[in-house]
Amino acid sequence: MPGIQDLALPLRDAADLDPLLERVGDARIVAIGEASHGTSEYYAWRAALTRRLVTERGFGFVAVEGDWPDCYRVNRSVKLRPGADPDPHDALDAFARWPTWMWANDDVVDFCRWLRDVNAERPEAERVGFYGLDVYSLWDSMHELVGWLRANEPEHVDTAVRALRCFEPFGEDGAEYAFASRLAPTSCEQAVVELLRSLCEERGRQEADSDPEARFSAEQNAAVVVDAERYYRAMVQGSAESWNVRDVHMADTLDRLLAHSDNGPHPPKAVVWEHNTHIGDARATDMAGAGMVNVGQLLRERHGTDDVVLVGFGGYRGGVIAGSEWGAQMQRMPVPEARRGSLEALLHDEVGRDALLVWARDGSRPAELERRLDHRAIGVVYRPERETWGNYVPTVLGERYDAFLYLDDTRPLQPLHLEQADEHVPPTAHTV
């Protein structure tokens, strides 16, 4: 049986991604991970693969681990919508919720400028979008929704304002709402569910919308509010429950985007950008034992393994942008050499260079892909001193992903701006 050295292919430039494009084949969803939220190489290689998926395989939108309102502003810019930012840099620089550097950085700016240039040569109906899947933007989504309703469906404004007023006593503080709802018998759940129902019923009566995507965005903001309210209530119950609310929301949002984009002769195709912890199948890790599901698992279950390709990342040593605690000022941190016995240490010892690994889900695979190995996971909060006992997820590589990009040495990405004190959000149970 071939060893992992035989599987490891050179990874030097975008042309070296050919075997991965072959593995993608006709799949409709390619979820591309990252082993940290602050490493330039992960972002750059993910963008390189996405460029090829867009230009060579007809992928129609990119969906990321970001908030819907912020990413929708980027979407409008890259799609050259009237009144949108003429440079995606400005839309990305406007990101204001900690951790801003996840999307407000040079690598994402480069990709979004490229995407805008590609879209400028396409008819409006064929332009590639950029959307956020995450659940955190409860108050931003409420404000966006109220504004859209005032301009487009004023008959629903009162319902939206009632929902917004329910949250006002908590000062746009998710943690305060979470603990208050735990102690009090009532919550804002009914108000937000009523709001979403009224919007969906109105859509059923609409024969045509002058701007269908804007209405879709309004409905998505309502869906964010519903699930964010659930997320913050679940946050005080334990990490598994709130984690599941969040990842199910992200998978549901992707499905809504696919349905919304399904208006041409070919089925829509999506690229997903999220942390490895979300896109690598949870069943191949210790997450499953803790009762947690994730996006990668849900995509395989909902769409089948033939239609979904999961791509992971890992690195041996280098540097990263992260915070020492939730809400802390970002800083450049060293990433020490991977600890002995880990997946990254194995690849360093056996391969010793940047490499692409691609395998089939059936057939013989190197033994290393079948072993449970510690796999490094760096979130927005990182403490290098914990490397000896933390920061790793036990993983069966061959089951968690369909392909893997290994980087021997990495460097921090370049943020667009420093964090500001009023950009911070209350702590949550999750750091990836």
C-alpha positions as CSV (number, residue, x, y, z in Angstrom):
1,M,0.0,0.0,0.0
2,P,1.4,3.4,-0.9
3,G,2.5,5.7,2.0
4,I,1.7,9.3,2.6
5,Q,4.8,10.4,0.8
6,D,3.4,8.9,-2.4
7,L,0.1,10.7,-1.9
8,A,1.7,14.1,-1.3
9,L,1.9,16.1,-4.5
10,P,3.9,19.4,-5.0
11,L,2.1,22.6,-4.1
12,R,3.9,25.5,-5.7
13,D,1.3,27.5,-7.8
14,A,-2.3,27.4,-8.9
15,A,-1.5,24.9,-11.7
16,D,-0.6,22.3,-9.0
17,L,-4.3,22.3,-8.0
18,D,-5.2,20.2,-11.1
19,P,-5.6,17.0,-9.2
20,L,-8.0,18.7,-6.8
21,L,-10.0,20.1,-9.7
22,E,-10.3,16.5,-11.1
23,R,-11.4,15.3,-7.6
24,V,-14.1,18.0,-7.6
25,G,-15.5,16.8,-10.9
26,D,-19.2,17.6,-11.2
27,A,-19.7,18.2,-7.4
28,R,-21.9,21.2,-6.7
29,I,-20.5,22.2,-3.3
30,V,-16.8,22.6,-2.4
31,A,-16.2,23.6,1.2
32,I,-12.7,24.9,1.8
33,G,-11.3,25.2,5.3
34,E,-8.5,26.9,7.1
35,A,-6.5,25.8,10.2
36,S,-6.7,29.3,11.6
37,H,-8.5,32.6,11.0
38,G,-5.3,34.6,10.7
39,T,-2.9,32.8,8.3
40,S,-2.2,34.4,4.9
41,E,-1.3,31.2,3.1
42,Y,-4.6,29.5,4.0
43,Y,-6.5,32.5,2.6
44,A,-4.3,32.8,-0.5
45,W,-4.6,29.1,-1.5
46,R,-8.3,29.0,-0.8
47,A,-8.7,32.0,-3.1
48,A,-6.5,30.4,-5.8
49,L,-8.7,27.3,-5.7
50,T,-11.9,29.4,-5.8
51,R,-10.7,31.4,-8.8
52,R,-10.3,28.2,-10.7
53,L,-13.7,26.8,-9.6
54,V,-15.4,30.0,-10.7
55,T,-13.6,30.3,-14.1
56,E,-13.3,26.7,-15.0
57,R,-16.1,24.9,-13.3
58,G,-18.9,27.4,-13.2
59,F,-19.3,28.0,-9.5
60,G,-21.8,30.7,-8.9
61,F,-21.2,32.1,-5.4
62,V,-18.9,32.1,-2.4
63,A,-20.5,31.7,1.1
64,V,-18.2,32.4,4.1
65,E,-18.1,32.2,7.9
66,G,-19.1,35.8,8.2
67,D,-22.2,37.9,9.1
68,W,-25.0,38.3,6.5
69,P,-25.3,42.2,6.6
70,D,-21.5,42.8,6.4
71,C,-21.0,40.2,3.6
72,Y,-24.1,41.4,1.7
73,R,-22.4,44.8,1.4
74,V,-19.4,43.1,-0.1
75,N,-21.7,41.1,-2.4
76,R,-23.3,44.3,-3.7
77,S,-19.8,45.6,-4.4
78,V,-18.5,42.6,-6.3
79,K,-21.7,42.3,-8.3
80,L,-21.5,46.0,-9.3
81,R,-24.9,46.8,-7.9
82,P,-26.2,50.4,-8.1
83,G,-25.0,52.5,-5.1
84,A,-22.6,49.8,-3.9
85,D,-19.0,50.5,-2.9
86,P,-17.0,50.8,-6.2
87,D,-14.0,49.1,-4.4
88,P,-14.6,46.0,-2.3
89,H,-11.8,47.2,0.0
90,D,-14.2,49.8,1.4
91,A,-16.9,47.3,2.0
92,L,-14.5,45.0,3.8
93,D,-12.9,47.8,5.7
94,A,-16.3,48.6,7.1
95,F,-16.5,45.3,9.0
96,A,-17.0,46.4,12.7
97,R,-17.7,43.2,14.7
98,W,-14.8,41.6,16.4
99,P,-12.8,39.7,15.0
100,T,-12.8,42.1,12.0
101,W,-9.5,40.7,10.6
102,M,-11.2,37.5,9.5
103,W,-12.5,39.2,6.5
104,A,-11.1,42.7,6.6
105,N,-7.6,41.7,5.4
106,D,-5.5,42.1,2.3
107,D,-6.0,38.6,1.0
108,V,-9.8,38.9,0.9
109,V,-9.5,42.3,-0.7
110,D,-7.4,40.9,-3.5
111,F,-9.9,38.1,-4.1
112,C,-12.9,40.4,-4.0
113,R,-11.3,42.8,-6.4
114,W,-10.6,39.9,-8.7
115,L,-14.2,38.8,-8.4
116,R,-15.6,42.2,-9.2
117,D,-13.4,42.4,-12.3
118,V,-14.7,39.0,-13.4
119,N,-18.3,40.0,-12.8
120,A,-17.8,43.3,-14.8
121,E,-17.4,41.1,-17.9
122,R,-20.5,39.1,-17.2
123,P,-24.3,39.7,-17.6
124,E,-25.9,40.7,-14.3
125,A,-27.7,37.3,-14.0
126,E,-24.4,35.4,-14.2
127,R,-22.4,37.4,-11.7
128,V,-20.8,35.5,-8.8
129,G,-21.9,36.5,-5.3
130,F,-20.3,36.7,-1.9
131,Y,-22.5,35.9,1.1
132,G,-22.2,35.4,4.9
133,L,-23.5,32.3,6.6
134,D,-23.0,33.1,10.3
135,V,-25.6,33.7,13.0
136,Y,-24.1,36.4,15.2
137,S,-25.6,39.5,13.7
138,L,-28.9,39.7,15.6
139,W,-29.0,43.4,16.1
140,D,-27.4,44.4,12.8
141,S,-29.8,42.1,11.0
142,M,-32.8,43.6,12.9
143,H,-31.8,47.1,11.9
144,E,-31.2,46.2,8.3
145,L,-34.6,44.4,8.2
146,V,-36.5,47.3,9.7
147,G,-34.9,49.7,7.2
148,W,-35.8,47.5,4.2
149,L,-39.4,47.1,5.4
150,R,-39.8,50.9,5.8
151,A,-38.8,51.3,2.2
152,N,-40.5,48.3,0.7
153,E,-43.2,46.7,2.8
154,P,-44.3,49.3,5.4
155,E,-47.3,47.1,6.4
156,H,-44.8,44.8,8.3
157,V,-42.8,47.6,10.0
158,D,-44.9,47.4,13.2
159,T,-44.2,43.6,13.5
160,A,-40.5,44.2,13.1
161,V,-40.4,47.1,15.5
162,R,-42.2,45.0,18.2
163,A,-39.4,42.3,17.8
164,L,-36.7,45.0,18.0
165,R,-38.2,46.5,21.1
166,C,-38.2,43.1,22.8
167,F,-34.4,43.1,22.6
168,E,-33.8,46.8,23.5
169,P,-33.5,46.3,27.3
170,F,-30.4,44.2,26.7
171,G,-28.4,46.9,25.0
172,E,-27.5,44.8,22.0
173,D,-25.6,42.5,24.3
174,G,-26.1,38.8,23.4
175,A,-24.7,37.5,26.7
176,E,-27.0,39.7,28.7
177,Y,-30.0,38.5,26.7
178,A,-28.9,34.9,27.1
179,F,-28.7,35.1,30.9
180,A,-31.8,37.1,31.2
181,S,-33.8,34.6,29.2
182,R,-32.4,31.8,31.4
183,L,-33.7,33.5,34.5
184,A,-37.0,34.8,33.1
185,P,-39.9,32.7,31.8
186,T,-40.3,34.8,28.7
187,S,-38.1,35.5,25.7
188,C,-38.2,37.2,22.3
189,E,-38.6,33.9,20.5
190,Q,-42.3,34.4,19.6
191,A,-41.8,37.9,18.3
192,V,-39.0,37.0,15.9
193,V,-40.8,33.8,14.7
194,E,-43.9,35.9,14.0
195,L,-41.8,38.4,12.0
196,L,-40.2,35.6,9.8
197,R,-43.7,34.1,9.2
198,S,-45.2,37.4,8.1
199,L,-42.3,37.9,5.6
200,C,-42.6,34.4,4.1
201,E,-46.4,34.7,3.8
202,E,-46.0,38.1,2.0
203,R,-43.5,36.5,-0.4
204,G,-46.1,33.9,-1.3
205,R,-48.5,36.7,-2.3
206,Q,-45.9,38.5,-4.4
207,E,-46.0,37.8,-8.1
208,A,-42.7,39.6,-8.8
209,D,-40.2,41.7,-7.0
210,S,-38.3,44.6,-8.6
211,D,-35.2,43.4,-6.7
212,P,-35.5,39.7,-5.8
213,E,-32.1,39.5,-4.2
214,A,-32.8,42.5,-1.9
215,R,-36.0,40.8,-0.8
216,F,-34.0,37.5,-0.3
217,S,-31.6,39.5,1.9
218,A,-34.4,40.8,4.0
219,E,-35.8,37.3,4.5
220,Q,-32.3,36.1,5.4
221,N,-31.9,38.9,7.9
222,A,-35.1,37.7,9.5
223,A,-33.9,34.1,9.5
224,V,-30.7,35.3,11.2
225,V,-32.7,37.0,13.9
226,V,-34.7,33.9,14.6
227,D,-31.6,31.6,14.8
228,A,-29.5,34.2,16.6
229,E,-32.1,34.5,19.3
230,R,-32.0,30.7,19.6
231,Y,-28.2,30.7,19.7
232,Y,-28.0,33.2,22.5
233,R,-30.5,31.3,24.6
234,A,-28.7,28.1,23.9
235,M,-25.3,29.7,24.8
236,V,-26.0,29.4,28.5
237,Q,-27.1,25.7,28.2
238,G,-23.7,24.5,27.0
239,S,-21.3,24.6,24.1
240,A,-22.7,21.6,22.1
241,E,-26.3,23.0,21.9
242,S,-25.2,26.5,20.8
243,W,-22.6,25.1,18.4
244,N,-25.3,23.0,16.8
245,V,-27.7,25.9,16.4
246,R,-24.9,27.9,14.7
247,D,-23.8,25.2,12.3
248,V,-27.3,24.1,11.4
249,H,-28.1,27.8,10.6
250,M,-25.0,28.0,8.4
251,A,-26.0,24.8,6.5
252,D,-29.6,26.1,6.2
253,T,-28.4,29.4,4.8
254,L,-26.3,27.7,2.2
255,D,-29.3,25.6,1.2
256,R,-31.5,28.8,0.9
257,L,-28.8,30.4,-1.3
258,L,-28.6,27.3,-3.5
259,A,-32.4,27.4,-3.9
260,H,-32.4,31.2,-4.5
261,S,-29.7,30.8,-7.2
262,D,-31.5,27.9,-9.0
263,N,-32.9,29.9,-11.9
264,G,-30.9,28.8,-14.9
265,P,-30.3,25.7,-17.1
266,H,-27.6,24.3,-14.8
267,P,-27.8,23.5,-11.1
268,P,-26.1,26.2,-8.9
269,K,-22.7,25.5,-7.5
270,A,-21.3,26.9,-4.2
271,V,-17.9,27.4,-2.6
272,V,-17.9,27.6,1.2
273,W,-15.1,29.3,3.2
274,E,-15.0,28.3,6.9
275,H,-12.7,27.1,9.5
276,N,-11.7,23.4,9.4
277,T,-13.7,22.8,12.5
278,H,-16.9,23.7,10.6
279,I,-16.2,22.1,7.2
280,G,-14.3,18.9,8.2
281,D,-16.9,16.2,8.9
282,A,-17.5,16.2,12.7
283,R,-18.0,12.4,12.7
284,A,-14.3,11.9,12.0
285,T,-13.4,13.8,15.2
286,D,-14.2,13.8,18.9
287,M,-16.9,16.4,18.3
288,A,-19.4,13.6,17.5
289,G,-18.9,12.1,21.0
290,A,-19.8,15.5,22.5
291,G,-23.1,15.5,20.6
292,M,-21.9,18.2,18.1
293,V,-22.6,18.3,14.3
294,N,-21.1,20.7,11.8
295,V,-21.5,22.1,8.3
296,G,-19.3,19.5,6.6
297,Q,-21.3,16.6,8.1
298,L,-24.6,18.2,7.3
299,L,-23.6,18.9,3.7
300,R,-22.6,15.3,3.2
301,E,-25.9,14.1,4.8
302,R,-28.1,16.5,2.9
303,H,-26.4,16.5,-0.6
304,G,-24.5,13.2,-0.7
305,T,-20.7,12.5,-0.8
306,D,-20.6,12.7,-4.6
307,D,-21.9,16.3,-4.6
308,V,-19.8,17.6,-1.8
309,V,-16.0,17.9,-1.6
310,L,-14.4,18.9,1.7
311,V,-10.9,20.5,1.6
312,G,-8.8,20.9,4.8
313,F,-5.7,22.9,5.6
314,G,-2.8,22.4,8.1
315,G,0.5,24.0,8.9
316,Y,3.7,23.0,10.8
317,R,4.9,26.3,12.1
318,G,4.8,30.1,11.4
319,G,2.8,33.0,12.5
320,V,-0.9,34.0,12.9
321,I,-3.1,36.9,13.7
322,A,-5.4,36.2,16.8
323,G,-6.5,37.6,20.1
324,S,-5.3,36.4,23.5
325,E,-9.0,36.3,24.7
326,W,-12.4,37.0,23.2
327,G,-12.6,40.7,22.2
328,A,-8.9,41.4,22.8
329,Q,-6.8,43.5,20.4
330,M,-5.5,41.4,17.6
331,Q,-1.8,40.6,17.6
332,R,0.8,38.7,15.6
333,M,1.6,35.5,17.4
334,P,4.2,32.8,16.7
335,V,2.9,29.4,15.8
336,P,5.4,26.9,17.2
337,E,6.4,23.7,15.6
338,A,3.5,21.2,15.7
339,R,3.7,18.9,18.7
340,R,5.1,15.4,18.3
341,G,2.6,12.7,17.2
342,S,0.3,15.2,15.5
343,L,-0.8,15.1,11.9
344,E,1.2,18.3,11.1
345,A,4.4,16.8,12.7
346,L,3.9,13.6,10.7
347,L,3.6,15.5,7.4
348,H,6.6,17.6,8.3
349,D,8.7,14.5,9.0
350,E,7.4,12.4,6.1
351,V,7.0,15.1,3.4
352,G,8.8,18.2,4.6
353,R,7.4,20.6,2.0
354,D,4.2,22.3,1.0
355,A,2.0,19.5,-0.4
356,L,-1.4,18.7,-1.8
357,L,-3.1,15.4,-0.8
358,V,-6.1,14.2,-2.7
359,W,-7.8,10.8,-2.2
360,A,-10.9,8.9,-3.2
361,R,-13.5,8.0,-0.6
362,D,-13.4,4.4,-1.7
363,G,-10.4,2.3,-2.4
364,S,-7.1,1.8,-0.7
365,R,-5.5,4.8,1.1
366,P,-2.3,5.3,3.1
367,A,-2.5,4.0,6.7
368,E,-1.9,7.5,8.0
369,L,-5.3,8.6,6.6
370,E,-7.0,6.0,8.7
371,R,-5.3,6.7,12.0
372,R,-6.7,9.1,14.6
373,L,-4.1,11.9,14.9
374,D,-4.2,15.3,16.7
375,H,-4.8,18.0,14.1
376,R,-4.1,21.6,15.0
377,A,-7.0,24.1,15.2
378,I,-6.3,27.8,15.9
379,G,-9.3,30.0,16.4
380,V,-9.7,33.8,16.8
381,V,-8.5,33.2,20.3
382,Y,-5.1,31.6,20.5
383,R,-2.6,30.9,23.3
384,P,0.6,29.4,21.9
385,E,1.6,28.3,25.4
386,R,-1.2,25.8,25.4
387,E,0.2,23.9,22.5
388,T,1.5,21.0,24.7
389,W,-2.0,20.1,25.8
390,G,-4.6,22.1,23.8
391,N,-5.3,23.6,20.3
392,Y,-5.7,20.2,18.6
393,V,-8.7,18.1,17.5
394,P,-8.3,14.3,17.2
395,T,-9.0,13.5,13.5
396,V,-9.2,10.7,11.1
397,L,-7.9,12.7,8.1
398,G,-9.2,10.4,5.4
399,E,-12.8,10.6,6.7
400,R,-12.8,14.2,7.8
401,Y,-11.9,15.6,4.4
402,D,-11.6,14.7,0.7
403,A,-8.4,16.6,0.2
404,F,-5.8,18.4,2.3
405,L,-3.3,21.3,1.7
406,Y,-0.3,21.2,3.9
407,L,1.9,24.2,4.4
408,D,5.3,23.7,6.1
409,D,5.8,27.4,7.1
410,T,3.2,30.1,7.3
411,R,2.9,33.8,8.1
412,P,0.2,36.1,9.5
413,L,-2.3,37.8,7.2
414,Q,-2.4,41.6,7.0
415,P,-5.5,43.2,8.6
416,L,-7.0,46.3,7.1
417,H,-7.4,48.1,10.4
418,L,-6.9,47.6,14.1
419,E,-9.8,46.7,16.3
420,Q,-11.7,49.5,18.1
421,A,-13.1,49.3,21.6
422,D,-16.7,49.6,20.4
423,E,-16.2,46.8,17.9
424,H,-16.0,44.2,20.5
425,V,-18.9,41.8,21.2
426,P,-19.7,39.8,24.4
427,P,-17.9,36.5,24.9
428,T,-19.4,33.4,23.4
429,A,-18.6,29.7,23.9
430,H,-16.8,29.3,20.6
431,T,-13.6,30.7,19.2
432,V,-13.6,29.3,15.6
